[in-house]
Amino acid sequence: MGNNENRNIVLEPDYQDMLAASWRMHGDHRGGYQKVCPCCGKMFYARRPEGKYCSQACRQREYRKRRKNLRGKCCPSSKATS
């Protein structure tokens, strides 16, 4: 049994590649997913992969903006029916 030297081969994984793959799958070391808020443009870390806004205030602001834009499209004004 003189071939014990062959059994002790250790492969060193590329740490940076493994870390990058892990961050893509599970978020980074801060426990979140790096995103940019579409409302204010601020970079933030979302807790969930589908997180979109940096705060509740930005989320509400965008909702009100969408609602305001839809109001004129779906309900024609009385001037248009004259």
Phi and psi in degrees as a GROMACS rama.xvg file:
@    title "Ramachandran Plot"
@    xaxis  label "Phi"
@    yaxis  label "Psi"
@TYPE xy
-89.3337  4.41304  GLY-2
-96.5628  24.0686  ASN-3
-63.9571  -24.1752  ASN-4
-64.8333  -33.1873  GLU-5
-72.7753  -24.4924  ASN-6
-79.0409  -16.0204  ARG-7
-96.3564  28.4519  ASN-8
-77.0753  126.576  ILE-9
-118.59  123.566  VAL-10
-91.7752  128.538  LEU-11
-94.5863  115.588  GLU-12
-71.8379  152.726  PRO-13
-74.838  109.718  ASP-14
-60.2672  -43.433  TYR-15
-64.9013  -40.1033  GLN-16
-66.0416  -41.6522  ASP-17
-65.8638  -40.5804  MET-18
-65.2574  -43.978  LEU-19
-63.0591  -42.2254  ALA-20
-64.0278  -40.9763  ALA-21
-64.586  -41.6731  SER-22
-66.1796  -37.0718  TRP-23
-65.0406  -36.4071  ARG-24
-81.8554  -40.9094  MET-25
-120.388  7.27068  HIS-26
88.9008  174.83  GLY-27
-96.7679  -167.379  ASP-28
-66.1468  -15.6279  HIS-29
-84.4707  -2.29716  ARG-30
83.8381  23.6524  GLY-31
-152.034  -174.396  GLY-32
-112.356  126.186  TYR-33
-73.4095  123.899  GLN-34
-137.635  168.965  LYS-35
-120.46  128.656  VAL-36
-69.6333  126.626  CYS-37
-71.574  -15.9695  PRO-38
-83.8652  -54.3694  CYS-39
-108.419  -11.8261  CYS-40
80.9242  6.98897  GLY-41
-79.9253  139.933  LYS-42
-79.687  134.762  MET-43
-146.731  170.6  PHE-44
-110.132  112.071  TYR-45
-80.8645  146.22  ALA-46
-78.3363  -26.355  ARG-47
-121.425  152.654  ARG-48
-64.114  -26.4131  PRO-49
-92.5486  4.36704  GLU-50
-59.1057  136.872  GLY-51
-119.963  -35.7764  LYS-52
-113.288  151.747  TYR-53
-78.1555  -24.227  CYS-54
-151.89  167.135  SER-55
-63.925  -34.1486  GLN-56
-63.3815  -43.4554  ALA-57
-66.9167  -39.191  CYS-58
-61.4328  -44.7628  ARG-59
-66.5463  -40.5236  GLN-60
-61.0147  -44.1697  ARG-61
-67.4307  -38.2165  GLU-62
-61.5237  -46.0345  TYR-63
-64.9607  -36.7103  ARG-64
-64.9158  -43.5712  LYS-65
-63.9135  -42.1522  ARG-66
-63.9051  -40.0391  ARG-67
-65.6247  -40.9925  LYS-68
-67.5713  -34.6499  ASN-69
-75.277  -26.4743  LEU-70
-59.3638  -42.8345  ARG-71
-74.833  -24.3196  GLY-72
-82.5013  -38.0709  LYS-73
-91.2487  -22.8123  CYS-74
-118.315  99.6161  CYS-75
-65.7366  143.792  PRO-76
-74.3245  163.999  SER-77
-70.8239  -21.8037  SER-78
-68.3068  -31.6074  LYS-79
-72.1141  -23.8355  ALA-80
-88.2056  -6.08614  THR-81
